[in-house]
Amino acid sequence: MENRYAIILAAGKGTRMKSKLYKVLHPVAGKPMVEHIIERVIETSPKEIVTIVGHGAEKVKAQLGERSQYALQAEQLGTGHAVLQAAEFLKDKKGTTLVISGDTPLLTTQTLDNLFDYHQGKKASATILTAHAEDPTGYGRILRDHVGIVEKIVEQKDATLEEARVQEINTGTYCFDNQALFEALAKIGTDNVQGEYYLTDIVEILKGEDKTVAAYQTEDFEESLGVNDRIALAKANQIMRERINKMHMVNGVSFIDPASTYIDAGIEIGSDTIIEPGVQIQGKTVIGADCVIGAHSKIVDSTIEDNVEIKSSVVEESIVRKNADVGPYAHLRPQSDIGEHAHIGNFVETKKATIGEQTKVGHLTYVGDATLGQDINVGCGVVFVNYDGKNKHHTTVGDHVFIGSGSNLVAPLNIEDHSVMAAGSTITEDVKRGDMAIARARQVNKEGYASHIPF
C-alpha cells in the first residue's frame, strides 16, 4: 500500500458558534469534534498527520498532543491557503494525502478507507468525497459533464441558479496525489466572491492539466454534516447518540428508551445490561454484564462491575464492584470504592471512601475520607466528620462493626473489629475491638413539666 498522509483543517474560530470555545473543540458525544476526526484518521494508518491550527492553536495542540504535527495559519485566507501551510512537512513526498475538516465528526473510518481505495483504483490526482443532499443549501455543488465526469466544484455563493439546484454536494473531504496537490496549490487565486484561496479550485487546475479528478459518493448523507453553529452541533450529537446506542444494542445491551439515553463515545457496556430512560453515561466509563442502570442515573469516568444495580444515582470517578447496589438518590463522589455485595442506599453520599464487602450504608449518611471493612452496618443519619475547617482527616473502621443511627464519627479515628457505636453518639476517640462506645448526654425527664405548657 502506498504511503498515506493526512491534513486536518482546524484553524477556524467558528464565529457562528458564538462561543469562547474554538469550534473544533466543541464536544460531540463527550469528545471534541477534532478528537473524533483524529481517531478516525489514525485508523486509516497514515504515515504522517499535519493539523492546521490558527484560532485556539494551543488548546487544539493540547487536545491532540503528539499524535499530530502542526502548521500555523496565521491569517484565515481560505481552505487552499490552509492546506498550503502543510507544505513544509509534506510538499515533496510521494503518496496519497487525505484533507479533512476538523468540524465533520460523523465521518466513519469505513468511509475514509473507501475514499482512499476509490482514489487509488481510479489512479486519480484528486478524489472528492461527495453526498446526495435533499437540501444542498450551504454546500459546494459537484458539477459533472454529460457522461458523469467531474468538471468542477462551485461554492454556494458563486453558484448560478442552475448550479444551485444540483443536489450532489462537496463534503469538504478529499484525497489527493500529494505532489500534485502542492503543485496545484501554487496556482490557485482569489477570483471569487469571498476573495479567498479555495481548495476546490484545484479541481479545474488539475483537469486543465489533463489529470484525473474523481468523486466518491458516500451512501450516508449524515456523515457529511459540518458543524458551523449550535443547531448543527445539536444535530451531530443526536446522530452520534443514535449511532452509539445502536452499536450497544447490537452487542447485547437493552435500552428501554434509546431516544432519552445519552452515552458518550468510547463507553464499554457488557451484554444483558439494561439501561433505563434518562440515563447519562460519560467519560471513560466501563460497565459490566448483567447490570441495571436505573432511570435518570448519571455515571462519569467510573467502573461498574458485573451484576450491579444503580438506581437513580450519580457516580463520579468511582468503582462499584460485583453484585453491589447503589441508590436510589445516592451520590458517589470521586475515589469511592464500593465492595462486592455492598449496599449504598437512598440519600447516601460517599467521597474518597472504601466500602468493604457486604457492608450496608442504608440511608441519609455521609461517608468521606474513610475505609470501612466487611459486614458493617451503618445506621441512618451517620456522618463521618472528616473536615476540621482546614484539613481533611481519615477514619478506619474494621470488620463486623455496628454504627448506630445518628452517630457522628469525628476523624481521625480508628474503630476496631466487632465494636458497636451506640445510636446518637459523637465518637472522638479510638474504639478497641469488641467495645461499645457511647458518647451522649444522659436522658433527664422533668416530672410534670409538660403539664404547664398549653398545647
C-alpha positions in Angstrom: 0.0 0.0 0.0 1.3 3.4 -0.9 2.1 6.0 1.8 -0.9 7.8 3.2 -0.8 11.3 4.8 -3.5 13.4 6.4 -4.1 17.1 6.8 -6.7 18.1 9.4 -8.1 21.6 8.9 -8.7 23.1 12.4 -7.8 26.8 12.2 -11.2 28.3 12.1 -12.6 30.2 15.1 -16.2 29.4 14.2 -17.9 32.8 14.7 -21.4 31.4 14.1 -20.9 29.2 17.2 -20.9 32.5 19.2 -18.7 30.9 21.8 -15.4 31.4 23.7 -14.6 27.8 22.9 -13.0 27.3 19.5 -15.2 25.5 17.0 -13.4 22.2 16.7 -13.2 21.8 20.5 -17.0 21.7 20.9 -17.9 18.2 22.1 -20.0 15.7 20.3 -20.9 12.6 22.4 -18.4 13.7 25.0 -15.4 14.3 22.8 -14.2 17.4 21.0 -15.1 17.3 17.3 -11.4 17.3 16.3 -10.8 14.3 18.6 -13.3 12.3 16.6 -11.5 13.3 13.4 -8.0 12.3 14.5 -9.2 9.0 15.9 -10.8 8.1 12.5 -7.8 9.4 10.6 -5.4 7.3 12.7 -7.5 4.2 12.0 -6.7 4.7 8.2 -3.0 4.2 9.1 -1.4 7.4 7.8 2.4 7.8 7.9 2.1 11.5 9.0 -0.7 13.7 10.2 -0.5 17.5 10.0 -3.1 19.6 11.7 -3.6 23.2 10.5 -4.2 25.4 13.6 -5.0 29.1 13.9 -7.5 30.3 16.5 -7.1 28.4 19.7 -3.9 26.8 18.4 -2.5 26.0 21.9 -5.7 24.4 23.0 -6.1 22.3 19.9 -2.4 21.2 20.3 -3.1 20.3 23.9 -6.1 18.1 22.8 -4.3 16.2 20.1 -0.8 16.1 21.7 1.9 14.2 19.9 -0.5 12.3 17.5 0.0 15.1 15.0 2.4 17.7 13.7 1.2 21.3 13.5 1.3 24.1 11.0 0.0 27.6 11.8 -2.4 29.5 9.5 -1.9 33.0 11.0 -4.4 34.6 8.6 -7.6 33.0 7.6 -7.3 33.3 3.8 -9.3 30.2 2.8 -9.1 26.4 2.7 -6.5 26.4 -0.1 -4.2 28.7 1.9 -4.8 26.5 5.0 -3.6 23.3 3.2 -0.6 25.1 1.8 0.7 25.6 5.4 1.4 21.9 5.5 3.9 22.2 2.6 7.0 22.3 4.9 6.0 18.8 6.1 4.6 17.1 3.0 5.4 19.0 -0.2 7.9 16.7 -1.8 6.6 13.3 -0.5 5.1 10.7 -2.7 1.7 9.1 -1.7 -1.9 10.0 -1.1 -3.0 12.8 1.2 -6.4 13.0 2.9 -7.6 16.5 3.5 -10.4 16.6 6.1 -12.1 19.3 8.2 -12.0 19.2 11.9 -15.7 20.0 12.2 -17.1 16.9 10.5 -17.2 14.5 13.5 -19.7 12.0 11.9 -17.4 10.7 9.2 -16.5 7.0 9.7 -13.3 5.1 9.2 -15.1 2.8 6.7 -16.0 5.8 4.6 -12.4 7.2 4.7 -11.0 3.8 3.7 -13.5 3.6 0.9 -12.4 7.0 -0.3 -8.7 6.0 -0.3 -9.4 2.8 -2.1 -11.6 4.5 -4.8 -9.0 7.2 -5.3 -6.2 4.6 -5.8 -8.5 2.4 -8.0 -9.2 5.4 -10.3 -5.5 6.4 -10.3 -6.8 9.9 -9.7 -4.9 13.0 -8.9 -7.8 14.2 -6.8 -10.9 12.4 -5.4 -13.8 14.3 -3.8 -16.0 12.8 -1.1 -19.5 13.7 -2.1 -23.0 13.1 -0.9 -26.6 13.5 -2.1 -28.5 16.2 -0.3 -32.2 16.7 -0.5 -31.5 20.3 0.6 -28.0 21.3 -0.6 -28.2 24.8 0.7 -24.8 26.0 2.0 -22.7 23.3 0.4 -20.5 23.4 -2.6 -22.0 21.7 -5.7 -20.4 19.0 -7.7 -20.7 19.8 -11.4 -20.3 16.8 -13.9 -20.4 16.7 -17.6 -22.8 14.7 -19.7 -21.0 11.4 -19.1 -20.7 12.0 -15.3 -17.1 13.2 -15.2 -16.4 15.8 -12.5 -15.8 19.2 -14.1 -15.6 21.5 -11.1 -16.9 22.4 -7.6 -18.9 25.6 -7.3 -19.3 27.2 -3.9 -22.8 28.3 -2.8 -22.0 32.0 -3.0 -20.6 31.6 -6.5 -23.2 29.3 -8.0 -25.7 30.3 -10.7 -29.4 29.4 -10.2 -29.0 26.3 -12.3 -25.8 25.2 -10.5 -27.5 25.8 -7.1 -30.2 23.2 -8.0 -27.5 20.4 -8.1 -28.0 18.0 -5.2 -24.6 16.3 -5.2 -22.6 18.2 -2.6 -19.0 18.5 -1.6 -18.4 17.2 1.9 -15.1 19.0 2.2 -13.1 15.8 2.4 -10.6 14.8 -0.3 -7.9 12.5 -1.4 -5.0 14.0 -3.4 -1.9 12.8 -5.1 0.4 14.6 -2.6 2.8 16.1 -5.1 0.0 17.1 -7.5 -1.8 18.8 -4.6 1.1 21.1 -3.7 1.9 21.9 -7.3 -1.7 22.9 -7.9 -1.9 24.9 -4.7 0.8 27.3 -6.0 -1.6 28.1 -8.9 -4.9 29.0 -7.2 -6.1 32.6 -7.0 -8.7 34.6 -5.2 -11.1 35.5 -8.1 -14.3 34.7 -6.2 -17.0 36.4 -4.0 -15.1 35.6 -0.8 -11.7 36.8 -2.1 -10.2 33.6 -0.6 -7.9 30.8 -1.8 -10.4 28.0 -2.4 -9.1 24.4 -2.2 -11.9 23.5 -4.6 -10.2 25.5 -7.4 -7.7 22.7 -7.6 -10.2 20.6 -9.5 -10.2 22.9 -12.5 -6.4 23.3 -12.3 -5.9 19.5 -12.4 -8.4 19.0 -15.1 -6.7 21.7 -17.2 -3.6 19.6 -17.0 -5.5 16.5 -18.2 -5.2 14.9 -14.8 -7.9 12.6 -13.4 -10.4 14.1 -10.9 -12.8 11.5 -9.4 -15.7 11.7 -6.9 -16.7 9.0 -4.5 -20.3 9.4 -3.1 -21.0 8.2 0.4 -24.3 6.5 0.9 -25.0 8.3 4.2 -25.5 12.0 3.9 -25.5 12.4 7.6 -21.7 11.7 7.7 -21.1 14.8 5.7 -22.6 17.1 8.3 -20.3 20.0 9.0 -20.8 21.8 12.3 -20.8 25.6 12.0 -23.4 26.6 14.6 -25.2 25.3 17.7 -28.1 23.9 15.6 -25.7 21.7 13.6 -23.9 20.8 16.8 -27.2 19.5 18.4 -27.9 17.6 15.2 -24.4 16.0 15.3 -24.9 15.0 18.9 -28.3 13.4 18.1 -26.9 11.4 15.2 -23.9 10.3 17.1 -26.0 9.2 20.1 -28.3 7.2 17.8 -25.2 5.5 16.3 -23.7 4.7 19.7 -26.9 3.3 21.2 -27.5 1.2 18.1 -23.9 -0.3 18.4 -24.5 -1.2 22.1 -27.9 -2.8 21.3 -26.4 -4.9 18.5 -23.8 -6.0 21.1 -26.5 -7.2 23.6 -27.4 -4.2 25.7 -31.1 -3.4 26.3 -32.3 0.2 26.1 -35.8 0.9 27.5 -35.9 4.3 25.6 -32.9 4.9 23.4 -34.0 8.4 22.4 -33.7 9.6 26.0 -30.4 7.8 26.8 -27.1 9.7 26.4 -23.9 7.6 26.1 -20.6 9.1 25.2 -18.3 7.7 22.5 -15.9 5.1 23.8 -18.1 3.7 26.6 -17.9 -0.1 27.2 -21.0 -1.9 28.3 -21.4 -5.7 28.9 -24.1 -7.9 27.5 -27.5 -8.3 29.1 -27.2 -4.9 30.9 -30.4 -2.9 31.0 -30.3 0.9 30.5 -33.4 2.7 31.7 -34.7 6.1 30.4 -32.9 9.3 31.1 -29.5 7.7 31.8 -26.3 9.6 31.1 -23.0 7.6 30.9 -20.0 9.8 30.3 -16.2 9.9 30.0 -14.1 6.8 30.4 -16.7 4.6 31.9 -16.8 0.8 31.8 -20.0 -1.1 32.7 -20.0 -4.9 33.1 -22.6 -7.5 32.2 -26.0 -8.1 33.7 -26.2 -4.7 35.3 -29.3 -2.5 35.7 -28.7 1.3 35.3 -31.8 2.8 36.7 -33.7 5.8 35.3 -32.0 9.2 35.4 -28.7 7.9 36.7 -25.5 9.7 35.7 -22.2 7.8 35.6 -19.0 9.6 34.9 -15.4 8.2 34.5 -16.3 5.1 36.6 -16.1 1.3 36.6 -19.3 -0.6 37.3 -18.6 -4.4 37.5 -20.9 -7.3 36.7 -24.4 -7.7 38.2 -24.6 -4.2 39.8 -27.7 -2.1 40.1 -27.6 1.6 40.1 -30.9 3.2 41.0 -31.4 6.9 40.0 -28.0 7.9 41.4 -24.8 9.8 40.4 -21.5 8.0 40.3 -18.3 10.0 39.6 -14.7 8.7 39.2 -15.6 5.7 41.3 -15.8 1.9 41.2 -18.7 -0.3 42.1 -17.8 -4.0 42.4 -19.7 -7.1 41.6 -23.2 -7.7 43.0 -23.3 -4.3 44.8 -26.3 -2.0 44.6 -26.5 1.8 44.8 -29.4 4.1 45.4 -31.9 5.4 44.9 -30.6 9.0 45.0 -27.1 8.2 46.2 -24.1 10.2 45.2 -20.7 8.5 44.9 -18.2 11.3 44.6 -14.6 10.7 43.3 -12.5 7.9 44.7 -15.3 5.9 46.1 -14.8 2.1 46.0 -17.9 0.1 46.8 -17.1 -3.5 47.6 -18.8 -6.7 46.4 -22.4 -7.3 47.7 -22.2 -3.9 49.4 -25.3 -1.7 49.7 -25.4 2.0 49.3 -28.9 3.2 50.0 -31.0 6.3 49.4 -29.6 9.7 50.0 -26.1 8.4 50.9 -23.1 10.4 49.8 -19.6 9.0 49.7 -16.3 10.6 48.9 -12.8 9.1 48.9 -14.2 6.2 50.7 -13.7 2.4 50.5 -16.7 0.4 51.5 -16.0 -3.3 52.2 -17.7 -6.4 51.0 -21.3 -6.9 52.3 -21.2 -3.6 54.2 -24.5 -1.7 54.3 -24.9 2.1 54.3 -28.6 2.3 54.2 -29.8 5.9 54.1 -29.2 9.6 54.9 -25.5 9.2 55.6 -22.2 10.8 54.6 -19.0 8.7 54.3 -16.0 10.8 53.5 -12.2 10.1 53.8 -12.9 6.7 55.3 -12.1 3.0 54.9 -14.8 0.6 56.0 -14.2 -3.1 56.4 -16.6 -6.1 55.7 -20.0 -6.7 57.0 -20.6 -3.4 58.7 -24.0 -1.9 59.4 -24.1 1.9 59.2 -27.3 3.2 60.6 -29.5 6.1 59.4 -28.1 9.6 59.6 -24.5 8.8 60.3 -21.9 11.4 59.5 -18.2 10.8 59.1 -16.9 14.1 60.2 -13.7 14.4 58.1 -13.1 18.2 57.9 -11.9 20.4 60.8 -12.2 23.6 58.7 -8.6 23.4 57.5 -7.6 19.8 56.9 -9.3 16.5 56.0 -8.8 13.5 58.3 -9.3 9.8 57.8 -11.5 7.2 59.6 -10.8 3.5 59.6 -13.5 1.1 60.6 -12.8 -2.7 61.0 -14.9 -5.7 60.1 -18.3 -6.6 61.7 -18.9 -3.2 63.2 -22.3 -1.8 64.1 -22.6 2.0 63.8 -25.9 3.2 65.4 -28.2 5.8 63.8 -27.4 9.4 64.3 -23.8 8.9 65.2 -21.0 11.4 64.3 -17.6 9.9 63.8 -15.1 12.7 64.2 -11.8 11.9 62.4 -9.1 11.0 62.8 -10.4 7.7 64.2 -9.6 4.0 64.3 -12.5 1.7 65.1 -11.5 -1.9 65.5 -13.4 -5.1 64.6 -16.6 -6.3 66.3 -17.3 -3.0 68.0 -20.5 -1.1 68.5 -21.2 2.7 68.3 -24.4 3.4 70.3 -27.0 5.4 68.4 -26.8 9.2 68.8 -23.1 9.1 69.8 -20.4 11.6 68.8 -17.3 9.5 68.7 -14.0 11.4 69.1 -11.7 8.7 70.4 -10.5 5.3 69.0 -12.6 2.3 69.8 -11.0 -1.1 70.6 -12.1 -4.5 69.4 -15.3 -5.7 71.0 -16.0 -2.5 72.8 -19.2 -0.4 72.7 -18.7 3.3 72.5 -21.4 5.6 74.0 -20.9 9.4 73.8 -24.2 11.2 74.5 -25.7 13.1 77.4 -27.8 11.1 79.8 -31.6 11.4 79.5 -33.3 13.5 82.2 -37.1 13.6 82.5 -38.5 16.6 84.2 -41.6 15.3 86.1 -44.8 17.2 85.3 -43.0 19.9 83.3 -45.1 19.5 80.1 -48.4 19.7 82.0 -47.9 23.5 82.3 -47.4 24.0 78.6 -50.6 24.9 76.7 -51.0 22.8 73.5 
